[in-house]
Amino acid sequence: MIYELVDITSITILSKLAEYDELSIRELKEILGLETKELVKRLKNMERKGLVEKKAYIYNDIIFGVTDKGLDELYKYYVLLRDLVSELDEILCSQFEC
């Protein structure tokens, strides 16, 4: 099986939006520790792909939520990462006596 490159930061953004339903850029920045410019760039890219959507504008902040397509994408990566961790468990535990 060929694994495509996984962007852990984008997966984390999707998972936090799924967990909290909606988060502002400020809240995401605090949770993830990202710079505003980097976070906004990622959110715009994810919005363009249909993974997240703007829910509301509050003062100078934007509230984002995950879309159904974003949840599907998150689940796809969950399965991929779950299987990879299982494989790593077998490989590493055979070498390090877990």
QUIMONOR-V949407 format. One record per pair of residues at least 4 apart in sequence whose C-alpha atoms are under 6 Angstrom apart, sorted by the first residue. I is the first residue (numbers start at 1). J is the second residue. D is the distance in Angstrom with one decimal. If there is no record, write none. Layout:
i=I j=J d=D
i=I j=J d=D
//
This chain:
i=17 j=21 d=5.3
i=17 j=22 d=5.6
i=17 j=65 d=5.7
i=17 j=66 d=5.6
i=21 j=65 d=6.0
i=22 j=64 d=5.5
i=22 j=65 d=4.5
i=23 j=27 d=5.9
i=23 j=63 d=5.4
i=23 j=64 d=5.5
i=24 j=62 d=5.4
i=24 j=63 d=4.0
i=24 j=64 d=6.0
i=25 j=29 d=6.0
i=25 j=62 d=5.9
i=28 j=32 d=5.9
i=29 j=33 d=5.4
i=29 j=34 d=5.2
i=43 j=47 d=5.9
i=46 j=51 d=5.2
i=46 j=52 d=5.9
i=47 j=51 d=5.6
i=47 j=52 d=4.9
i=47 j=53 d=5.7
i=51 j=67 d=5.4
i=51 j=69 d=5.5
i=51 j=70 d=3.8
i=52 j=65 d=5.6
i=52 j=66 d=4.3
i=52 j=67 d=5.2
i=53 j=64 d=5.6
i=53 j=65 d=5.5
i=54 j=63 d=5.9
i=54 j=64 d=4.6
i=55 j=63 d=5.4
i=55 j=64 d=5.4
i=56 j=62 d=5.9
i=56 j=63 d=5.1
i=57 j=61 d=5.9
i=57 j=62 d=4.6
i=66 j=70 d=5.6
i=77 j=81 d=5.9
i=78 j=82 d=5.9
i=85 j=89 d=6.0
i=88 j=92 d=5.7
i=89 j=93 d=5.7
i=92 j=96 d=5.9
i=93 j=97 d=5.0
i=93 j=98 d=4.6
//
